[in-house]
Amino acid sequence: MTEAEAVIRNESGYITHTAKKDFGPLEFTGKIAGGLRLDIRRRAPLYLSDWTDAFKSQNIQKTVSSVLYLFIAALAPAITFGSR
């Protein structure tokens, strides 16, 4: 196995070898915005669930309290420092 070759165990338990190296969060990729592109590619399957999880029944209280807090936090400076 070479240095650039990575070993990946997929969900079925089989081990596969790939030529892609898994870069860590602070490693230099050598490309412009390489780390950002790798992060988006890694997180892309989870973006939809990030939005839909907020509307599940067990998360409604957290969602409503967060929205109200952010609304009040943004509204308070407008009331305090607002003009006329």
C-alpha positions in Angstrom: 0.0 0.0 0.0 1.5 3.3 -1.0 1.3 6.5 1.0 -1.5 8.0 -1.2 -3.5 4.8 -1.1 -6.2 4.7 1.6 -8.1 1.8 3.0 -11.9 2.2 3.3 -14.3 -0.1 5.1 -17.8 0.4 3.5 -21.1 -0.3 5.3 -21.2 -4.0 4.3 -17.9 -4.6 6.1 -15.7 -5.1 3.0 -12.4 -3.4 2.8 -11.6 -1.5 -0.4 -8.4 0.2 -1.5 -8.6 3.6 -3.2 -6.0 6.0 -4.5 -7.7 9.0 -2.8 -6.2 10.2 0.4 -8.5 11.3 3.1 -7.3 14.8 4.1 -7.8 15.9 7.7 -9.5 19.2 8.5 -6.2 21.2 8.7 -4.1 19.5 6.0 -2.9 21.3 2.9 -4.5 19.9 -0.3 -2.4 21.9 -2.8 -5.5 23.2 -4.6 -7.3 26.5 -4.5 -10.2 26.1 -1.9 -9.3 22.3 -1.9 -10.3 21.9 1.7 -13.6 23.7 1.2 -14.4 21.6 -1.8 -13.6 18.4 0.1 -15.7 19.5 3.0 -18.7 20.3 0.8 -18.3 17.0 -1.0 -18.2 15.1 2.3 -21.1 17.0 3.9 -23.4 17.1 0.8 -25.4 13.9 1.6 -26.2 15.4 5.1 -27.4 18.9 4.0 -31.0 17.8 3.4 -31.3 16.1 6.8 -29.9 19.2 8.5 -33.0 21.1 7.4 -35.6 18.3 7.8 -34.4 17.3 11.3 -35.6 20.7 12.6 -39.2 19.8 11.8 -39.3 16.4 13.5 -41.6 16.1 16.5 -38.8 15.5 19.0 -37.0 18.6 17.9 -39.8 21.2 17.7 -39.2 22.6 21.1 -35.5 23.2 20.4 -36.3 24.7 17.0 -38.9 27.1 18.3 -36.8 28.2 21.3 -33.8 28.8 19.0 -35.9 30.8 16.5 -37.4 33.0 19.2 -34.0 33.6 20.8 -32.5 34.7 17.5 -35.5 36.9 16.7 -35.3 38.6 20.1 -31.5 38.9 20.0 -31.8 40.7 16.6 -34.7 42.8 17.7 -33.3 44.1 20.9 -30.5 46.3 19.3 -33.1 47.7 16.9 -35.3 48.7 19.7 -32.4 50.1 21.8 -30.5 51.9 19.2 -33.3 52.5 16.6 -34.0 56.0 15.4 -37.3 57.8 16.0 
